[in-house]
């Protein structure tokens, strides 16, 4: 998952100037009170005070909830997520340093050139370029170091044929084509906001068409004449549909249909529908030879993800850190 990866992705970017010195030294002062100066998160030499943590959480809110409020039930969960990401990032940066991974100068220069190209005509950029870069460049360097670390960890060997076959045998659900249904539809379209009179008229018309179908009328012909669905031009043929393509309530009804039987009119959100199940194609397991490459790709991806998660788990186990979860309620009240 993306949140478990790189940054972890730098929720702290907006306060990188405050936190960057802390990776290697304790934070210094600046707190408005003794309580706010106490770390909410501490890992190695990094300490994150409540004001810093609040900034990070608010940035996560804007990113995840598009400037809206966090649902009350998720406020504490979001703080846990941010705190974990802070810990993971600090641990991964320390691991990258231990492995001797350094920022790639050319890549950083390229990024800075991009900023110059994009903002070069801005008076604000010209005036404050050096001060801004003093904050941006260290963040770019951390990002690059973590990208290199993640790439090296995720670069797992190509699985052997026997391993791919074993994966296929154990995860046949991934290689099984789902059941397909072929349906025909006559839809008497009704605006959802229409009056009861309009809906009742559509229901009566639906019953009349249904009786004609039972009497032997041609479904395709009536679909072309009466249906408001785009399938009308094809005689109501909706083609093959996989599970999940129909609304759940309608899917539940279709599951009970018998092939070739015209169903009584059903009231839907978009009007009155008359359906006929024309074909039911059962699930089919694809042959191994046809999906071997895909199976190898999926297995390697799973192992890559596992290698990354294992590294994070190992680092969290090996390095002491603290998260003052009891202080989450304090911040939660200000986030609502």
N, C-alpha and C positions, 0 to 999 in steps of 0.2 A: 504494500500500500504506500501511496505517495507520502503520507504523513510520517511513516516510519523511516523514510529515506532521507536524503540529503537535507534537507533543512527542515525534515526536521527543520525545514528549509528556511532557516533564518527568520523565524518570527521575531528575532531580536534585532533585525536589521535596523529598525528605527532607533534603537538605543545602543547601536554597536559602539558609539563613542564612549558610552558609559561602561559597557561591559568588556570591551576589548582590553583595557588595562588590567581588568580583574583576572584574565586568563594568565596567571603567573604572578599575581599580586593581589592582596586584599583590597577591597574597595575603600575609598577614603572619604569620610564625611559626607556632607551634602544632604543628609537626612533632615527632615523637619522635626523629628522627635526620636527619642531613644527606641520607641517601638518600631517606627518605620525603618530605622537603621538595622534592625535585626534581620538576618537573612531568612527569606522564605525558602530559598533553594541554596544549598551549599554542596559543591562537588569539587574535591581537590582544592585548588587555590581560588576557585571561582565562588563568589557570593553574590546573590541576587536579592536586593532589598525589596520591600513591598512596593515602593514607587516604581522601581524598575520592572518588577513582575507585573504590576498593573498595566504598565505601558505595553508589555509584551502580550498580555491577555487581550487588551483592547485592540491591538493590531490583529490578533487572531480572530476576534469577533468581526472586524470589518471584512476580513478576507473570507471567512466561512459563512457569515450571515449577511453579506452584502449591505453593510451599514445598518442593518436592522438590529433589534434587540435579540439577545440570546434567550431562547425559551427557558423559563424558570427552572424546569427540570434538568436542563443541560448546563447550567452555569457552573456547578461544581465539577462536572465531567470535563468541561472545557479547560478549567484550571489544572486538572490532573494532566490533561493532554499537553498543555503548554509546559508544565513543570517537567514532565517526562522528556519532552523535546529539548529543553534546556540541558537536562542531565546528559541525554544522548549526544548532543552536539559537543559538549565539553569533553566527554569521554572519547569520542571519535577524533576530536582534534588532538587530544593527548596521544592517542594511539598512532595517528598519522605522524606526529613528531617523533614518537619512539621508532617508527619505521623509516625515519629519515626522509619523509616525503616533503618536498618544498614546492612553493608556488612556481608555476611556469611563467617566467618573466614575459615571454612573447605574448602569451595569452592575456596577461594583465595589461600589457601595453596596448594590445588590440582593443580591449574593453574600454580603456581610457580614451583611446582615439575615437571610439564610437560615441562616447559622451561629448568629446570636443566637436565632433561632426554634427551631433544632434542639437547641442546647446550653444555652439560656438558664437552664434549671433546674439545670444542673450546677454544683456548688460549685467544681469545678476550673476551669470556664470563667469563672465570675464572678471568681475570684481571679487568673487568668492571662490574661484576655481581651486586654489591651493588648499583653502580651509575645507572645502567639500571633499576634495580628493583625499585629504588626510583621514577622513572617516570612511570614504568609499573604498579606497584601495585595500586597507586591511580586511574589509569584508569580502572583497573580490578574492583576496588571497586565501582566506579561510574557505570560501566556497570552492575554489579550485583544488585546494588540498583535500577537501572531503570528496570531491568528485573523483580524484585520483585514487583515494583510498577505497571508495565504493567500487570503482571499476575493477581494481585489483582483486578485491574480495569476491565480487560477483563473477569473475572470469573463471568459472569452473570448467573442468574437462568435458569434452564431448562424451556422452554416455555410450557404453558398449552396446552392441546389438542385443545381447542377452538381457541387459538391463532395460532396454527400451521395450522388448517383448514382455518382460515381467510387469512393467508399468502399464502397458496396454491391457494385459490380462487382469490387472488389479483395478483399473479405472475404465472399464468398458463404457461407463456412463458418458465419458467424454467423447467417445467415438461412435455413439449410437444416434442415428438420425431420429428425431422425435416423431411421434405420430402426426400424420397429416390428414386434414379433413378438407374435402371439397364440398363447398356449399353453394346453393343458389338462393337468391334473395329477391323478394319484392318488398320495397320499403315505401310506405306511404308517409312522406316526410311531414312533420309537424314541428313548428317552432316550440321549444320548451316552454316559452312564456305564454303560449296560446291559451285561450279560455277553455273551460270544460266542454262547451258546446262544440268547439273545433275538434277537440280530442275525441269526443263521442262520435262525431261524424266520421272521423278517420277509422275508429274501431268498427263502425257499421260497414264502411266500405271494405275493410279488411275481411270481415266475416263473409261479405258477399263474394269477394274474390276467392276466398278459401272454399266456399261451397262450389263455385264453378270449377276449381281445380279438382275437388273430389269427384265432380261429375265427369271429369275427363278433359277439361280444357288444357291447352298447352301452356306450361309454366313459362317458357321463354317468351311466348307471344304476349302473355299478360304482363310479364316483367317489362317488356319494351313499351307497353301501353301505359302502365300505371306507376312503375317504380321511379322514385326520385334519387336512387343511388346511382353512382357512376357505372355500376355493373349492368345497368339497364340495357345498354347498347349490346351487351354480350348475352342477352336473354337472362340476366340475373346471375350469371356465373361469376362467383367471387374468386375462383381459382383455389389453389391449395393454401390452407392456413395452418400454421403451427400453433401448438398450445402457447398461450400468452398473447396471441394477436387479437383475441376477442376479450371483451370485458368479462371479469370473473363470473358475474351472475349469468351472463349469456352462455359462457363456456359450460357452466354447470348444467344448463338445460340441454346444450348440444351433446354433452357426454351421454345423455340418455336417448338420443335420436336413433332411429333405425334407418338404414340406407334405403333411399327411394321413397320414404314416407313424407308427405307434405305435413308440416306442423301447423297447429292452430295459430292465429295471429298472436304476436307477443308485443306488448307495449315496451318500447325502449326510450332512451333519452331523446332520440332523434325522430321518433315517430312510431308507427305500427309496422312490425316486420312479419313477413311470412317466409319461413325458411324450409329448405329441403336439403337433407344430407345426401349428396350424390355419390360420395366415395369416402371410405375410411381406410387409410394406409397405415398399417401398424408400424411401431418402431422397428428400426433395422440397424443391426450392428454392422458397421463397415469393416471390410476385410483388412487384416493387419497390413498387407502389402500396399494397400491404398492409402493408409494413414501413417505409415512408418515414419516418414519425415516429420509429420506434425507431432507424433508421439515423442520423438526425440527432442523436438523443440520445446514441448511442454515440460518434459522431464528435466531438461537442462534449466528451464526457467524456474521450475520449482526448487531445484537444487541451488540455483543462484540466490533466490529469495531466502532460502533456508540458511545459506552461508552468511548472508548479511544479518539476518535476525540472530543467528547463533553468536556472531561477533558482538553484537550489541548486548546480548544476554550475558556473555562472558565478561565483558567490560563492566557491566552493572554489578555483577557478582564479585568481581575482583577489586573494585574501587569503592571505598566508603562514600556515601553521599546522604544528604538529608533533605527531605521535603516536608515543610511544616504545614501539613494538610489541615491542621486545626485552625489555620488562619484563612482558609479559603472562604469560610462563611463571612468573615470580615469584609473581604473584597466583593463577595457576591451581592451584598446589600447595595454596593455602589454601582454595580453593573446593571441593575434593573431600572 
